[in-house]
């Protein structure tokens, strides 16, 4: 099996960096296209029904996400000049799956935080949702180093 288009999801964590390194090795081995995707999300203030976030709260979040992705993409292009990136807005797991579909990825690579118990129940697991919902293989890489 070979992979023509690899999508790497990043939240800029250690796990994401490890996943990116592995995806880079696979892309080099298979001669794949490589796309780095990051999804940002506006804070949800559901307890403030009827209130709207002013633009000056959302715009800095988007600018910071774009700057971080631009920096990561520039570093990636040093080793893999044809790499692309996508900045998306929304629920991370939905945006990763959407980006994979749009780019016709045949492999998704992403890091995991390894949360357990109440922390996982409260925060959820983006990787778990992507694994469950993805029509293509998903390679998860644990963020903790041994």
C-alpha positions in Angstrom: 0.0 0.0 0.0 1.2 3.5 -0.8 -0.2 6.9 0.1 -0.4 9.6 -2.6 -1.8 12.3 -0.4 -1.1 12.6 3.3 -3.0 15.0 5.6 -1.4 15.9 8.9 -3.6 17.6 11.6 -1.8 19.8 14.0 -2.5 21.7 17.2 1.2 22.5 17.5 1.6 20.2 20.5 4.4 17.7 21.1 2.1 14.9 19.8 1.4 16.9 16.6 5.1 17.5 16.1 5.8 13.8 16.4 3.0 13.0 14.0 4.3 15.5 11.5 7.8 14.0 11.7 6.4 10.5 11.0 4.1 11.9 8.2 7.2 13.6 6.7 9.1 10.3 6.6 6.2 8.5 5.0 5.7 11.3 2.4 9.4 11.1 1.5 9.3 7.3 1.3 6.1 7.2 -0.9 6.6 10.4 -2.8 3.3 11.7 -1.4 1.8 15.1 -1.3 1.8 16.5 2.2 -0.8 18.9 3.6 -0.7 20.4 7.1 -4.0 21.4 8.5 -4.9 23.4 11.6 -8.4 24.3 12.9 -9.1 27.1 15.3 -12.3 27.6 17.1 -13.9 30.7 18.6 -14.6 30.4 22.3 -18.1 29.1 23.1 -19.9 31.2 25.8 -23.1 29.1 25.8 -24.0 30.5 29.3 -24.3 34.0 27.8 -27.4 33.3 25.7 -28.1 36.0 23.2 -24.7 37.7 23.5 -22.4 37.8 20.5 -18.6 37.8 20.5 -17.4 41.1 19.1 -15.1 40.9 16.1 -12.1 42.1 18.1 -12.2 38.9 20.2 -12.3 36.5 17.2 -9.9 38.3 14.9 -6.9 38.0 17.2 -7.5 34.2 17.6 -7.6 33.8 13.9 -4.5 35.9 13.3 -2.6 33.9 16.0 -3.7 30.6 14.4 -2.7 31.8 10.9 0.7 33.1 12.1 1.4 29.8 13.9 0.5 27.7 10.9 2.5 29.9 8.6 5.5 29.5 10.8 5.0 25.7 11.0 4.6 25.5 7.2 7.7 27.5 6.6 9.7 25.2 8.8 8.2 22.2 7.0 9.0 23.5 3.6 12.7 23.6 4.5 12.6 19.8 4.4 9.6 19.2 2.1 9.3 22.2 -0.3 6.0 21.0 -1.9 4.1 20.9 1.4 0.9 22.8 1.6 -1.2 24.0 4.5 -4.8 24.8 5.3 -6.2 26.9 8.1 -9.8 26.1 9.0 -12.3 27.3 11.5 -14.7 25.0 13.4 -14.7 21.9 15.4 -11.3 20.3 15.0 -12.5 16.7 14.2 -15.0 18.0 11.6 -12.5 20.2 10.0 -9.8 17.5 9.8 -12.3 15.2 8.1 -13.5 18.0 5.8 -9.9 18.9 4.8 -9.2 15.2 4.2 -12.2 14.9 1.9 -11.4 18.1 0.0 -7.7 17.2 -0.5 -8.6 13.6 -1.4 -6.2 12.4 1.3 -5.7 8.7 1.6 -4.0 8.9 5.0 -4.6 11.1 8.0 -1.8 11.4 10.5 -2.4 13.1 13.9 -1.1 13.3 17.4 -2.9 12.3 20.5 -2.7 13.8 24.0 -3.4 10.5 25.8 -6.0 11.9 28.1 -7.9 9.5 30.3 -10.8 9.5 32.7 -12.7 12.7 33.5 -10.3 14.9 31.5 -11.0 12.9 28.4 -14.8 12.9 29.2 -14.8 16.7 29.6 -12.5 17.6 26.7 -13.4 14.8 24.3 -10.9 13.3 21.9 -10.4 14.8 18.5 -8.3 11.9 17.4 -10.9 9.3 18.6 -13.7 11.1 16.6 -11.5 11.3 13.5 -10.6 7.6 13.8 -14.3 6.6 14.2 -15.6 8.8 11.4 -12.8 8.7 8.8 -13.3 6.8 5.5 -9.5 6.6 5.1 -6.8 5.2 7.4 -5.8 7.3 10.4 -2.4 7.0 12.0 -2.3 8.3 15.5 1.0 9.2 17.3 1.1 9.5 21.1 2.6 12.8 22.3 4.4 11.5 25.3 8.1 10.5 24.9 9.4 7.4 26.6 
